[in-house]
Amino acid sequence: MTYRRQASLHAALLVALLLLAPPAGAVVLVTDPDDATPFFRLDRPTGKFDETGLAGFEFLISSRQGEFRAADQYLIAGEETEPGQAIGLDLGDVTDLTGVSFGFRVEHNLAGGRNFTFRLDHPTTGASSALCWGLGCAADATAQARIGGLAPIRDYNGLQVQARAQDVPGSSAAVRLTSLTGVDRVGADLFDEVVTPDVPGTIFAGDLGRRGQWLLADRLDLVRQEWALAGTVTLSRPDEALTDVTKVRLAIDLVRDPTLAVAAEPAATGLLLPLAGLLGRARLRRGSPDLG
């Protein structure tokens, strides 16, 4: 074997090993709740100004019965919370849920297959409810491998957090994010506020009762590694929660900022691929919708 051929093979093996190595921790920029600038550059899949979520997780209070929108906990594929586009759980009526501080976790898991999991834990009963989209879901989760025909999305690079208490007098949404694991976090502190119908909004100050922040990855690894966002949420509403169910809620959406890269499909793992092919795949790895 010539020296040049040996060098090419060694270089190919090195690149392949780098591709196979566990990805470095993603760097996630946490925005200030008073900084709305990320919102205006997010992709809008349906073209509607206020719908930026590609998929998401939602907790609200509903006392409706006998219809899809009677649930309180949702995992949604897309912008709309509709049958066929979401899975949900009915956790109780307004007397069961108002003023109760639930612990929650939104997770991206890879063990046993990729999935998104949304878990809520009741502080006094110890009851836990989990929704899971994808493969490798926990045994206690309400799970679907695909929602609306879709596997868990890959083309996102951020999380949008929203706490809302609008148009329902006496309501509030207390949201405290306690941890973001699996990534390196920079920027502002994680969201920790009590939102009421008279507090200034994040997007527009006059949009009262809607506050939040964005967690945006400046690398490609949110899809390639496990992460979890945890916190507590307490929703309070003094009405019967039969109408305007989305007015008091927590929503966490997967969003795409087109000024940042999104993950390509995983590179091939064969060690003896030609060097040019490996380098091309390496470049693919590095390149490239509410607050609603």
Wavefront OBJ file of the C-alpha trace (Angstrom):
o trace
v 0.000 0.000 0.000
v 1.445 3.360 -0.997
v 2.004 6.137 1.528
v -0.617 8.307 -0.183
v -3.201 5.517 -0.083
v -2.404 4.826 3.583
v -2.810 8.514 4.414
v -6.166 8.675 2.622
v -7.410 5.597 4.451
v -6.261 6.941 7.830
v -7.969 10.266 7.122
v -11.183 8.470 6.143
v -11.095 6.407 9.331
v -10.513 9.525 11.448
v -13.443 11.360 9.914
v -15.669 8.304 10.365
v -14.693 8.001 14.028
v -15.470 11.662 14.565
v -18.895 11.154 13.019
v -19.527 8.155 15.254
v -18.389 9.896 18.430
v -21.108 11.149 20.818
v -22.042 14.723 19.865
v -20.804 17.555 22.017
v -23.417 19.274 24.132
v -25.607 21.686 22.235
v -25.302 25.330 23.221
v -28.772 26.764 23.850
v -29.361 30.497 24.110
v -32.125 31.367 26.579
v -33.772 34.691 25.743
v -35.014 37.307 28.172
v -38.824 37.266 28.611
v -38.904 40.906 27.515
v -36.989 40.212 24.283
v -39.444 39.400 21.491
v -36.992 39.590 18.591
v -36.749 35.786 18.005
v -40.508 35.574 17.427
v -40.421 37.712 14.308
v -37.890 35.545 12.478
v -39.372 32.119 13.294
v -40.780 30.017 10.474
v -44.565 29.996 10.154
v -45.604 26.674 8.609
v -49.154 27.797 7.812
v -48.210 31.350 6.958
v -50.235 32.740 9.842
v -48.414 35.416 11.837
v -49.059 33.960 15.261
v -48.560 30.258 14.503
v -44.903 29.310 14.744
v -45.056 25.852 16.322
v -43.971 22.798 14.345
v -45.163 20.557 17.186
v -45.650 21.051 20.902
v -46.840 20.262 24.398
v -49.781 21.882 26.160
v -51.361 21.874 29.617
v -54.633 23.655 30.293
v -57.850 23.249 32.276
v -61.001 22.041 30.576
v -64.261 20.940 32.151
v -65.811 20.021 28.836
v -67.055 16.482 28.337
v -67.480 14.113 25.437
v -65.276 15.869 22.871
v -61.626 15.917 21.859
v -61.046 19.364 23.367
v -62.151 18.091 26.775
v -58.587 16.967 27.553
v -56.095 18.916 29.663
v -52.719 17.556 28.545
v -51.701 17.362 24.891
v -48.777 16.353 22.713
v -49.325 17.941 19.302
v -47.823 17.274 15.858
v -48.330 20.586 14.075
v -49.915 23.910 15.046
v -53.516 22.838 15.589
v -54.794 20.791 18.530
v -57.124 18.603 16.493
v -58.043 14.896 16.379
v -55.496 13.053 14.278
v -52.868 15.711 14.980
v -52.539 15.279 18.739
v -52.871 12.864 21.630
v -54.367 13.998 24.928
v -55.365 13.053 28.455
v -58.291 14.217 30.588
v -56.900 14.927 34.061
v -60.073 16.198 35.730
v -62.338 19.223 35.902
v -61.623 22.737 37.082
v -62.100 21.829 40.750
v -59.453 19.100 40.395
v -56.861 21.197 38.585
v -57.126 24.871 39.454
v -54.450 26.018 41.888
v -52.605 22.673 41.783
v -48.842 22.920 41.233
v -47.903 20.124 38.836
v -44.345 19.097 38.128
v -43.693 18.599 34.415
v -40.999 17.335 32.068
v -40.692 17.671 28.323
v -38.130 15.171 27.052
v -36.363 14.164 23.874
v -35.300 10.531 24.337
v -33.109 8.297 22.184
v -32.811 5.056 24.164
v -34.827 2.329 22.458
v -35.834 4.700 19.671
v -36.371 8.437 19.355
v -39.380 10.016 21.068
v -40.793 13.146 22.645
v -42.373 12.591 26.071
v -44.526 15.018 28.078
v -45.039 14.058 31.726
v -47.105 15.719 34.479
v -46.817 14.720 38.155
v -49.510 15.511 40.730
v -47.861 16.837 43.926
v -50.201 15.247 46.475
v -51.640 12.114 44.883
v -48.379 11.066 43.269
v -50.248 10.313 40.060
v -48.207 10.693 36.875
v -49.559 11.135 33.357
v -47.355 10.778 30.293
v -47.823 11.268 26.564
v -45.226 9.924 24.146
v -44.700 10.387 20.412
v -42.257 7.993 18.788
v -40.433 4.780 19.693
v -39.102 3.474 23.000
v -41.912 5.065 25.041
v -42.280 4.295 28.740
v -44.736 1.519 29.620
v -47.013 3.917 31.521
v -47.284 6.441 28.672
v -50.149 6.996 26.276
v -48.080 6.507 23.147
v -48.202 6.695 19.372
v -45.278 5.990 17.075
v -46.733 8.469 14.579
v -49.201 11.311 14.995
v -51.049 12.400 11.878
v -48.799 10.029 9.961
v -45.665 11.827 11.187
v -42.737 10.452 13.143
v -41.191 12.860 15.691
v -39.925 15.870 13.753
v -36.231 16.594 13.214
v -36.262 20.015 11.565
v -36.495 22.192 14.682
v -33.757 24.105 16.485
v -35.526 25.731 19.414
v -38.179 25.634 22.102
v -40.787 28.318 22.636
v -42.198 28.588 26.159
v -45.480 30.360 26.774
v -47.474 31.003 29.925
v -50.883 32.489 29.258
v -53.665 33.944 31.428
v -55.845 36.082 29.181
v -59.434 37.331 29.234
v -60.465 35.261 32.258
v -60.757 37.608 35.267
v -58.990 36.258 38.330
v -56.968 33.690 36.385
v -53.219 33.102 36.536
v -50.524 30.861 35.099
v -47.501 30.369 37.363
v -44.656 28.717 35.450
v -41.209 28.022 36.826
v -38.642 26.256 34.671
v -36.242 24.508 37.031
v -33.759 22.772 34.719
v -32.661 22.163 31.153
v -30.434 19.100 30.970
v -28.462 17.528 28.134
v -27.375 20.891 26.709
v -25.150 23.808 27.675
v -27.271 26.851 28.539
v -26.244 30.486 28.079
v -28.109 33.792 28.225
v -30.982 34.658 30.534
v -32.348 32.685 33.469
v -35.030 30.118 32.809
v -38.585 31.454 32.915
v -40.054 31.953 36.417
v -43.137 34.184 36.492
v -46.766 34.400 37.527
v -48.775 35.618 34.542
v -52.136 37.318 35.083
v -54.538 39.033 32.645
v -53.015 42.469 33.301
v -49.262 41.831 32.882
v -47.520 43.132 29.709
v -46.997 40.541 26.983
v -43.662 39.323 25.627
v -44.400 39.888 21.934
v -46.287 43.158 22.394
v -46.660 45.001 25.685
v -50.330 45.536 24.893
v -50.885 41.806 24.411
v -51.689 41.413 28.083
v -51.441 38.107 29.893
v -49.083 36.261 27.535
v -45.462 35.831 28.552
v -42.639 33.505 27.572
v -39.146 32.997 26.211
v -37.204 31.081 23.557
v -34.477 28.459 23.983
v -32.558 28.442 20.698
v -29.733 26.084 19.730
v -26.787 27.548 17.870
v -25.576 24.025 17.032
v -27.221 21.028 15.421
v -27.456 18.655 18.363
v -30.967 19.121 19.821
v -32.147 16.326 17.524
v -29.028 14.193 17.968
v -28.936 13.902 21.743
v -31.245 13.568 24.689
v -32.461 16.651 26.551
v -35.140 17.445 29.126
v -36.869 20.657 30.207
v -38.426 20.456 33.680
v -40.404 22.776 35.914
v -43.635 23.410 37.754
v -46.904 24.841 36.476
v -49.932 26.086 38.416
v -52.986 27.161 36.457
v -55.800 28.948 38.258
v -59.156 29.987 36.860
v -62.280 30.782 38.877
v -64.782 30.048 36.092
v -66.164 26.692 34.971
v -63.503 26.262 32.251
v -66.105 25.338 29.685
v -65.162 27.989 27.119
v -61.928 29.706 26.023
v -59.876 26.760 27.263
v -56.687 28.021 25.606
v -56.790 31.348 27.429
v -55.151 29.901 30.563
v -52.396 27.449 29.730
v -48.774 26.420 29.446
v -47.516 25.713 25.935
v -44.039 24.584 24.917
v -43.513 24.420 21.166
v -40.796 23.067 18.900
v -39.876 25.906 16.541
v -37.439 26.653 13.732
v -35.352 29.797 13.476
v -34.235 29.889 9.826
v -31.171 31.964 10.730
v -29.828 28.939 12.661
v -28.973 25.501 11.319
v -31.226 22.481 11.646
v -30.109 18.863 11.766
v -29.683 16.830 8.606
v -30.346 13.099 8.523
v -27.721 11.049 10.401
v -24.559 10.284 8.456
v -23.769 6.763 7.286
v -21.633 4.782 9.708
v -19.504 2.632 7.392
v -15.828 3.151 8.234
v -14.502 2.420 4.758
v -16.494 4.951 2.772
v -14.403 7.127 0.468
v -12.953 10.204 2.140
v -14.836 12.586 -0.139
v -18.147 11.019 0.791
v -17.383 11.214 4.485
v -16.364 14.832 4.266
v -19.544 15.626 2.342
v -21.639 14.002 5.046
v -19.702 15.854 7.717
v -20.575 19.122 6.008
v -24.240 18.104 5.990
v -24.078 17.620 9.742
v -22.925 21.208 10.176
v -25.288 22.924 7.736
v -28.588 23.233 6.958
v -43.635 26.940 14.375
v -46.880 29.767 19.460
v -46.358 32.295 21.444
v -49.737 31.342 19.688
l 1 2 3 4 5 6 7 8 9 10 11 12 13 14 15 16 17 18 19 20 21 22 23 24 25 26 27 28 29 30 31 32 33 34 35 36 37 38 39 40 41 42 43 44 45 46 47 48 49 50 51 52 53 54 55 56 57 58 59 60 61 62 63 64 65 66 67 68 69 70 71 72 73 74 75 76 77 78 79 80 81 82 83 84 85 86 87 88 89 90 91 92 93 94 95 96 97 98 99 100 101 102 103 104 105 106 107 108 109 110 111 112 113 114 115 116 117 118 119 120 121 122 123 124 125 126 127 128 129 130 131 132 133 134 135 136 137 138 139 140 141 142 143 144 145 146 147 148 149 150 151 152 153 154 155 156 157 158 159 160 161 162 163 164 165 166 167 168 169 170 171 172 173 174 175 176 177 178 179 180 181 182 183 184 185 186 187 188 189 190 191 192 193 194 195 196 197 198 199 200 201 202 203 204 205 206 207 208 209 210 211 212 213 214 215 216 217 218 219 220 221 222 223 224 225 226 227 228 229 230 231 232 233 234 235 236 237 238 239 240 241 242 243 244 245 246 247 248 249 250 251 252 253 254 255 256 257 258 259 260 261 262 263 264 265 266 267 268 269 270 271 272 273 274 275 276 277 278 279 280 281 282 283 284 285 286 287 288
l 290 291 292
